[in-house]
Amino acid sequence: MVAENRYAFAMLDGFPLSKGHTLVIPRRHIGSVFEASRKEITAVWTLIEQIRTGLMRTDSPAGFNIGLNDGPAAGQTVPHLHIHIIPRYAGDVEDPRGGVRWILPAKANYWDRRDG
C-alpha cells in the first residue's frame, strides 16, 4: 500500500505497464464505479491526486493515463472497482496519440481517417 484514506487505498500494480503504475481501490467491495458513493468517489480522486503529485516529484512523467474497466465487456477481469494511474514517459511508445482510444484499434486513429 502506498497511500490510503478512510474509503480507499492505493497500491502498485502487480503487472505494471510503466514505472509507478498504481491502482486506487475503494475499501468497500463494489464492482462498478456507478455503485460508488460520493464519499468513495471523493476519496478515490483525492488519492489519485496524491499519487500524481508523488510521481511527479519522484519520476517526472510527461503525462498520465487514468482509467478503469467497468464490466466484462469493457475488459474488467477483477470484479472489484479499481482505477489505474499509468504514468507516461516521453518516448515510451512511438506515437502516443489516441491514448485510451486504442482499446478499439480499428477506431483509434481518427486523425488519419477520411470521410467519403
ROSE-4610 file (N, C-alpha, C; in Angstrom, 1 decimal, always signed):
// ROSE-4610
residu = [M/M/M/V/V/V/A/A/A/E/E/E/N/N/N/R/R/R/Y/Y/Y/A/A/A/F/F/F/A/A/A/M/M/M/L/L/L/D/D/D/G/G/G/F/F/F/P/P/P/L/L/L/S/S/S/K/K/K/G/G/G/H/H/H/T/T/T/L/L/L/V/V/V/I/I/I/P/P/P/R/R/R/R/R/R/H/H/H/I/I/I/G/G/G/S/S/S/V/V/V/F/F/F/E/E/E/A/A/A/S/S/S/R/R/R/K/K/K/E/E/E/I/I/I/T/T/T/A/A/A/V/V/V/W/W/W/T/T/T/L/L/L/I/I/I/E/E/E/Q/Q/Q/I/I/I/R/R/R/T/T/T/G/G/G/L/L/L/M/M/M/R/R/R/T/T/T/D/D/D/S/S/S/P/P/P/A/A/A/G/G/G/F/F/F/N/N/N/I/I/I/G/G/G/L/L/L/N/N/N/D/D/D/G/G/G/P/P/P/A/A/A/A/A/A/G/G/G/Q/Q/Q/T/T/T/V/V/V/P/P/P/H/H/H/L/L/L/H/H/H/I/I/I/H/H/H/I/I/I/I/I/I/P/P/P/R/R/R/Y/Y/Y/A/A/A/G/G/G/D/D/D/V/V/V/E/E/E/D/D/D/P/P/P/R/R/R/G/G/G/G/G/G/V/V/V/R/R/R/W/W/W/I/I/I/L/L/L/P/P/P/A/A/A/K/K/K/A/A/A/N/N/N/Y/Y/Y/W/W/W/D/D/D/R/R/R/R/R/R/D/D/D/G/G/G]
num = [1/1/1/2/2/2/3/3/3/4/4/4/5/5/5/6/6/6/7/7/7/8/8/8/9/9/9/10/10/10/11/11/11/12/12/12/13/13/13/14/14/14/15/15/15/16/16/16/17/17/17/18/18/18/19/19/19/20/20/20/21/21/21/22/22/22/23/23/23/24/24/24/25/25/25/26/26/26/27/27/27/28/28/28/29/29/29/30/30/30/31/31/31/32/32/32/33/33/33/34/34/34/35/35/35/36/36/36/37/37/37/38/38/38/39/39/39/40/40/40/41/41/41/42/42/42/43/43/43/44/44/44/45/45/45/46/46/46/47/47/47/48/48/48/49/49/49/50/50/50/51/51/51/52/52/52/53/53/53/54/54/54/55/55/55/56/56/56/57/57/57/58/58/58/59/59/59/60/60/60/61/61/61/62/62/62/63/63/63/64/64/64/65/65/65/66/66/66/67/67/67/68/68/68/69/69/69/70/70/70/71/71/71/72/72/72/73/73/73/74/74/74/75/75/75/76/76/76/77/77/77/78/78/78/79/79/79/80/80/80/81/81/81/82/82/82/83/83/83/84/84/84/85/85/85/86/86/86/87/87/87/88/88/88/89/89/89/90/90/90/91/91/91/92/92/92/93/93/93/94/94/94/95/95/95/96/96/96/97/97/97/98/98/98/99/99/99/100/100/100/101/101/101/102/102/102/103/103/103/104/104/104/105/105/105/106/106/106/107/107/107/108/108/108/109/109/109/110/110/110/111/111/111/112/112/112/113/113/113/114/114/114/115/115/115/116/116/116]
x = [+0.8/+0.0/+0.9/+0.6/+1.4/+0.7/-0.6/-1.4/-2.8/-3.4/-4.7/-5.5/-6.8/-7.7/-8.8/-9.8/-10.9/-11.7/-11.8/-12.7/-11.9/-10.6/-9.9/-8.4/-7.7/-6.3/-5.6/-4.3/-3.6/-2.4/-2.2/-1.1/-0.5/+0.8/+1.4/+0.8/+0.6/+0.0/+1.0/+0.4/+1.2/+1.8/+1.2/+1.7/+1.8/+2.7/+2.8/+3.1/+2.4/+2.6/+3.8/+4.0/+5.1/+5.6/+6.7/+7.2/+6.2/+5.8/+4.9/+3.4/+3.1/+1.7/+1.0/+0.0/-0.6/-2.1/-2.7/-4.1/-4.7/-5.9/-6.6/-7.9/-8.2/-9.2/-10.1/-11.4/-12.3/-12.2/-12.3/-12.3/-13.5/-14.7/-15.9/-15.9/-16.3/-16.3/-17.5/-17.1/-18.1/-17.5/-18.2/-17.7/-17.6/-18.5/-18.6/-18.5/-17.9/-17.8/-19.2/-20.2/-21.5/-22.2/-21.5/-22.0/-21.4/-20.4/-19.6/-20.4/-20.3/-20.9/-20.1/-20.7/-20.0/-18.7/-18.8/-17.7/-16.6/-16.9/-15.9/-15.3/-16.1/-15.6/-14.6/-15.0/-14.1/-12.8/-12.9/-11.7/-10.8/-11.4/-10.6/-9.8/-10.5/-9.9/-8.9/-9.1/-8.1/-6.8/-6.9/-5.7/-5.1/-5.9/-5.3/-4.5/-5.0/-4.2/-2.9/-3.0/-1.8/-0.7/-1.2/-0.3/+0.4/-0.4/+0.1/+1.2/+0.9/+1.9/+3.2/+3.1/+4.2/+5.0/+4.3/+5.0/+5.7/+5.1/+5.7/+7.0/+7.0/+8.2/+9.3/+9.0/+10.0/+10.4/+9.5/+9.8/+9.6/+9.0/+8.8/+8.2/+7.1/+6.5/+6.0/+5.9/+5.5/+3.9/+3.2/+1.8/+1.2/-0.1/-0.7/-1.9/-2.1/-3.4/-4.1/-5.3/-6.0/-7.4/-7.6/-8.8/-9.2/-10.4/-10.9/-11.7/-11.8/-12.6/-13.8/-15.0/-16.3/-17.1/-17.1/-17.8/-17.0/-17.4/-16.6/-16.5/-17.5/-17.4/-16.4/-16.1/-15.1/-13.7/-13.6/-12.3/-12.0/-13.0/-12.8/-12.6/-11.5/-11.2/-11.2/-11.0/-11.1/-12.4/-13.3/-14.7/-14.7/-13.8/-13.7/-13.2/-14.0/-13.6/-12.2/-11.4/-10.1/-9.7/-9.0/-8.7/-7.2/-6.8/-5.4/-4.8/-3.7/-2.9/-1.6/-1.5/-0.4/+0.4/+1.6/+2.5/+3.0/+3.1/+3.6/+4.9/+5.8/+7.2/+7.4/+8.1/+8.4/+9.1/+8.6/+9.3/+8.9/+8.0/+7.6/+6.9/+6.2/+5.7/+6.0/+6.1/+6.4/+5.5/+4.2/+3.1/+2.0/+2.0/+1.0/-0.3/-0.5/-1.8/-2.9/-4.0/-5.2/-5.3/-4.2/-4.3/-5.2/-6.2/-7.1/-8.0/-8.0/-8.8/-8.3/-7.1/-6.5/-7.1/-8.1/-8.8/-9.6/-10.0/-10.6/-9.7/-8.7/-7.7/-8.2/-9.3/-9.8/-10.3/-10.7/-11.3/-10.3/-9.2/-8.3/-7.7/-7.3/-6.6/-7.6/-8.3/-9.3/-8.7/-7.5/-6.8/-6.4/-6.3/-5.9/-7.2/-8.3/-9.5/-10.0/-10.5/-11.1/-12.6/-13.5/-14.9/-15.1/-15.9/-16.3/-15.4]
y = [-1.2/+0.0/+1.2/+2.2/+3.4/+4.6/+4.5/+5.6/+5.1/+5.8/+5.4/+6.5/+6.3/+7.2/+6.4/+7.0/+6.2/+5.3/+5.7/+5.0/+4.3/+4.5/+3.9/+3.8/+3.0/+2.9/+2.7/+2.9/+2.8/+1.9/+1.1/+0.1/+0.1/-0.3/-0.5/-1.7/-1.6/-2.6/-3.8/-5.0/-6.2/-6.5/-6.0/-6.2/-4.8/-4.0/-2.6/-2.4/-1.4/-1.0/+0.0/+0.7/+1.7/+1.8/+2.5/+2.7/+3.6/+3.1/+3.9/+3.6/+2.7/+2.3/+1.9/+2.6/+2.4/+2.2/+1.4/+1.2/+1.9/+2.6/+3.2/+2.3/+1.9/+0.9/+1.3/+1.3/+1.6/+0.5/+0.7/-0.3/-1.2/-0.6/-1.3/-2.2/-3.4/-4.3/-3.9/-3.2/-2.9/-3.2/-3.6/-3.9/-2.8/-1.8/-0.7/+0.7/+1.6/+2.9/+3.5/+3.0/+3.5/+3.1/+2.2/+1.8/+2.6/+3.4/+4.1/+5.3/+5.5/+6.7/+7.9/+9.1/+10.4/+10.4/+9.9/+9.9/+9.0/+7.9/+7.0/+7.6/+8.3/+8.9/+10.0/+10.8/+11.9/+11.3/+10.2/+9.6/+9.0/+8.4/+7.9/+9.0/+10.1/+11.2/+11.9/+11.9/+12.5/+11.7/+10.4/+9.5/+9.7/+9.7/+9.9/+11.2/+12.3/+13.5/+13.3/+12.6/+12.4/+11.6/+10.5/+9.6/+10.4/+11.2/+12.0/+13.0/+13.6/+14.6/+13.9/+12.7/+11.9/+11.5/+11.0/+10.5/+11.7/+12.8/+14.0/+14.3/+14.2/+14.5/+13.5/+12.2/+11.2/+10.7/+10.7/+10.1/+11.1/+12.2/+13.2/+12.7/+12.0/+11.5/+12.7/+12.5/+13.5/+13.6/+12.6/+12.6/+11.4/+11.2/+10.1/+9.6/+8.3/+7.7/+7.3/+7.7/+7.4/+6.8/+5.5/+4.9/+3.7/+3.1/+1.9/+1.1/-0.2/-1.0/-1.4/-1.0/-1.2/-2.2/-3.5/-4.6/-5.4/-6.7/-7.7/-7.2/-6.6/-6.2/-5.1/-4.4/-3.3/-3.8/-5.1/-5.7/-5.9/-5.7/-5.8/-7.3/-7.6/-9.0/-9.3/-8.2/-8.3/-7.6/-8.4/-7.8/-6.9/-6.0/-5.0/-3.7/-2.7/-1.4/-1.0/-0.6/-0.1/+0.8/+1.9/+2.9/+2.8/+2.8/+2.7/+4.1/+4.4/+5.6/+5.1/+5.4/+4.9/+6.1/+6.3/+7.4/+7.1/+8.1/+8.0/+8.9/+8.3/+9.0/+9.2/+10.4/+10.7/+9.6/+9.2/+8.1/+6.7/+6.5/+5.2/+4.4/+5.1/+4.5/+5.4/+4.9/+5.7/+6.9/+6.6/+7.7/+7.5/+8.3/+8.2/+8.7/+9.4/+10.0/+8.9/+9.4/+8.5/+7.9/+7.7/+7.2/+6.0/+6.2/+5.1/+4.7/+5.5/+5.1/+3.8/+3.4/+2.2/+0.9/+1.0/-0.2/-0.8/+0.1/-0.4/+0.1/-0.7/-0.3/+0.2/-0.4/+0.0/+1.4/+1.9/+3.2/+4.2/+3.8/+4.7/+5.8/+5.6/+6.6/+7.4/+8.3/+9.1/+10.2/+10.6/+11.8/+11.5/+10.2/+9.9/+9.4/+9.3/+8.8/+9.9/+9.5/+10.4/+10.0/+10.9/+10.7/+10.7/+9.8/+9.8/+9.1]
z = [+0.0/+0.0/+0.0/-0.9/-1.0/-0.5/-0.3/+0.3/+0.7/+1.6/+2.0/+2.6/+2.7/+3.4/+3.9/+4.5/+5.1/+4.2/+2.9/+2.0/+0.8/+0.7/-0.4/-0.1/-0.9/-0.7/-2.1/-2.1/-3.4/-3.2/-4.3/-4.3/-5.7/-5.7/-7.0/-7.8/-9.1/-9.9/-9.9/-9.8/-9.8/-11.2/-12.2/-13.6/-14.3/-13.8/-14.3/-15.7/-16.3/-17.7/-17.8/-16.7/-16.7/-15.2/-15.1/-13.7/-13.0/-11.8/-11.0/-11.2/-12.1/-12.4/-11.1/-10.7/-9.4/-9.5/-8.6/-8.6/-7.4/-7.5/-6.4/-6.3/-5.1/-4.9/-3.7/-3.9/-2.7/-1.7/-0.5/+0.6/+0.5/+0.2/+0.1/-1.2/-1.1/-2.3/-3.2/-4.3/-5.3/-6.7/-7.6/-8.9/-9.9/-9.7/-10.7/-10.1/-10.9/-10.4/-10.2/-10.9/-10.7/-9.4/-8.7/-7.4/-6.2/-6.6/-5.5/-5.0/-3.7/-3.1/-3.4/-3.2/-3.4/-2.5/-1.3/-0.4/-1.0/-1.5/-2.1/-3.3/-4.2/-5.4/-5.0/-4.0/-3.5/-2.9/-2.2/-1.6/-2.6/-3.7/-4.8/-5.5/-5.8/-6.6/-5.7/-4.4/-3.5/-3.6/-3.6/-3.7/-5.1/-6.1/-7.5/-7.5/-7.0/-6.9/-6.1/-5.0/-4.2/-4.9/-5.6/-6.3/-7.4/-8.1/-9.2/-8.7/-7.6/-7.0/-6.7/-6.0/-5.6/-6.9/-7.9/-9.1/-9.8/-9.8/-10.5/-9.7/-8.4/-7.6/-7.8/-7.9/-7.9/-9.3/-10.2/-11.5/-12.7/-12.5/-13.6/-14.9/-14.8/-16.0/-16.9/-18.2/-19.1/-19.2/-18.7/-18.8/-18.0/-18.1/-17.4/-18.2/-18.1/-18.5/-17.2/-17.0/-15.8/-16.3/-15.8/-16.3/-15.6/-16.0/-15.4/-16.4/-16.1/-17.0/-16.2/-16.7/-15.9/-16.6/-16.1/-16.7/-17.6/-17.7/-18.6/-20.0/-20.6/-22.0/-22.2/-21.1/-21.1/-20.7/-20.5/-20.2/-18.7/-17.8/-16.4/-16.1/-15.5/-15.2/-13.7/-12.9/-11.4/-11.1/-10.4/-10.2/-9.0/-8.8/-7.8/-8.4/-8.2/-8.8/-8.5/-9.5/-9.3/-10.4/-10.1/-11.1/-11.3/-12.6/-13.0/-13.1/-12.5/-12.8/-13.5/-14.7/-15.5/-16.0/-15.4/-15.8/-17.2/-18.0/-19.4/-19.5/-20.2/-20.3/-21.8/-22.0/-23.4/-24.1/-25.2/-26.0/-25.6/-24.6/-24.2/-25.3/-26.2/-27.4/-28.6/-29.8/-30.9/-31.1/-31.0/-31.3/-30.2/-29.2/-28.1/-28.4/-29.6/-29.9/-29.8/-29.3/-29.2/-27.8/-27.1/-25.7/-25.5/-24.7/-24.4/-25.5/-26.6/-27.8/-28.4/-28.1/-28.7/-28.1/-27.2/-26.7/-27.9/-28.9/-30.1/-31.3/-31.6/-32.5/-33.9/-34.4/-35.7/-35.7/-34.5/-34.4/-33.8/-33.4/-32.6/-33.4/-34.6/-35.4/-36.2/-35.5/-36.1/-36.9/-36.6/-37.3/-38.7/-39.1/-40.5/-41.3/-40.7/-41.4/-42.3/-43.5/-44.4/-44.6/-44.6/-44.9/-46.4/-46.9/-48.3/-49.1]
